[in-house]
Structures are given as C-alpha cells and as structure tokens.
Amino acid sequence: MIEKLVPKYIQTLTPYPPGKPIEELEREYGITGSIKLASNENPLGPSPRAVEAIREAAEDIHRYPDGSYYYLKQRLGELHNLSPDHFIIGNGSNEVIEFLIRTLVGVEDEVIMGDPSFIVYRLVNQAVGGKNVIIPLKDWKFDLDAMKGAVTDRTKLIFIDNPNNPVGTTITDEEFEKFISDLPNTLMVVLDEAYKEFVVGEGHVDFSRYMNGPVPIVSTRTFSKLYGLSGLRVGYGVARPEIIGMVQRIRSPFNVNHIAQAAARAALDDTGFIERTLAVNREGMDYLYAEFERMGIFAVESHTNFILLDAKKPAPEVYEAMLQKGVIVRSMKGYGLPTFIRVTVGTPEENRRFIAALDAVLAE
C-alpha cells in the first residue's frame, strides 16, 4: 500500500486549493464578463515592455534558459546596489521560500510564523517534516514579542511577510530592529516582501539595514504583483553571498524559463507602467475605503494592493453571491476569518462594479 511508503506528515498535508479558471466559473454559473479580484494580480495587465520582450525571446525557446541568470542578476544588482551574488532566482518567490525551508529545516525542526499569514509557509514546512509554530496576530499585526518568546533551540526559520498577506498590515523599522536585536544567530529570519513596492510613507522596514547583521536574514521579492507577471512565475531572494551560496545548492538547473527571465528584466525598466500601477492602486484604495466607511464595513488598513474586510455574513456565502454577479473575491474562512473576504484593488471600473455587487449582496 502506498500509505506505508509515504510519511505521516505528507499524508496529513492539505494541498493548496487552486481556484478554477474564469472561463470555467462563467460556464458553471451562466455568467459572462466577470472580473477577478481574488489573487492580487495587477489590474492593468503585464508591463508592455515585458510583453515586447516576450515576443522577442520566443524565437530562442529551442535553447535552454540561462541557468546562471547573469543578465537578470546584473539588473537586480543595479536596482538594489548590490553585487549579483546577493541574489537567488526562483519560479516565483514561492520557490525561494521552498528553497529556504528545504535548506534549513529537518524533521521536527521548528518554523515560526504568524496567523493569519501566507499559507505557503506552513504547507512547505509540513512537507519536509518540520513543525509549524503559529503565533496569532495582535491587533492585525505580528505579535513580535510572542514570536520571539516562541524561539527554541529547534527553531530554524521565522517568517514575517511584511506587508502581511492576507491582512495587508506592516511592522515598522523600529519594531523590527527591537525584534531582531537579541535573536540568536542559530536561526534565520525571512522578510517576505512580495508587496513591498506598494508601501508608502516613512518608518517601514529597510531590509538593507539588517542584511549584514549578526542574525542571518533573507528578503524575498516577486514580479507577480507590481510588474504584472504572475503567469510567468519569477521571483528572487536577497541575502549575503554566503547564504545565497548555501541555498543555491538545492536549486534545480533552469528553474526559471527563458521567457520569464526576459520579461522580468524588461519589466524592471518599465518605469511608466510602474508609476501607473501605483497611481491606480492608490486611487482605488482611497475609493474603496471611502465606500466601506459609507457602508459601515470594517476594513483593515492595508499597505498592499488588496483589502481585508468584514462582510458580517458567512464568507463562503458572500463569495458565492458575488460570483453570481460576476465578481470573484477571496473567502477568508480558510484563514480562520469566517466572515471576512479579501478583494484586490482593481481598475476604477472594476472597483465600482465590486462595490455595487457588494452593496446588493449585503442588502439581500
């Protein structure tokens, strides 16, 4: 029997539940022209420069991709003012997270994370036999004191997604400095900064301040959100070269394809698209929060391109009702928030359509 071959921690693992394609949802529900505001994708689509680069790169797909990521690392080095050996490239930042867990965590080793937080941490850690140490958020933010208090001699990693997904909150640089100041150097801190580019204002964590400190630390970033390349799956990690060198040992050759590399390089240079994306997001945030206030809805203050809100009705029911109106959002019941939904900030038209649908659903 296969059960005798598979470890218990794999047998008890609940896979990440993927959503259905929009086309299939429309067919099942008999709707057309639906809008997807569930996965925090860029509502403007991909970077136009990236699309152009994809067309050009397509002529060379009979060749293996550049396994050293020479040009992409050069460009990232210019962006962050670091040498190329500070970077590891992944099939999305998800794969970089997996690299880190597989490099450091053995059976029964501990990984500390918040709750709710990015669900991939606990899934990958369980898949290698690690123990998830889950610390509830406090006032919608990481309880850094409790996370530090949970550290033991078995702790290998601490994940802090900053901003937090699915909540949208951040911690300040002052809070992080206090947190990391007396941590042991026998563990690693991972700052998952997938939404970093959307953060505005001062006082937020500056990863570069801590990269060369006594506690090993890695920043993970993605091209899926700001740059509109979710479908290509490309992300990266930033750390001291000796950390990168260790993590590189478990990376499979050619883990990021040729087209994704070309698109990522081009997207970094598309400043006009980046500025438009940030402007549309800020405008959408202002509109949605004003509408939530009008409707008497509690919404967590977000520093991302999504908002977590309390619909005050069972989230799966709200999801289904919104879907009937052609608006796809994310139910947060699976994150322990039974009446909350998460909505991606869309284009002005999409945002208005979402509010109209939500108004109607909550009135029914």
PyMOL commands that set and color helices and strands:
alter all, ss='L'
color gray80, all
select helices_A, chain A and resi 2-4+8-11+22-29+48-60+70-80+84-86+93-104+120-127+144-149+173-181+196-198+207-209+230-232+241-250+258-268+271-295+315-324+333-335+348-363
alter helices_A, ss='H'
color red, helices_A
select strands_A, chain A and resi 35-36+87-90+110-115+131-136+155-161+188-192+217-222+235-238+306-310+327-328+330-331+340-344
alter strands_A, ss='S'
color yellow, strands_A
deselect
rebuild
show_as cartoon
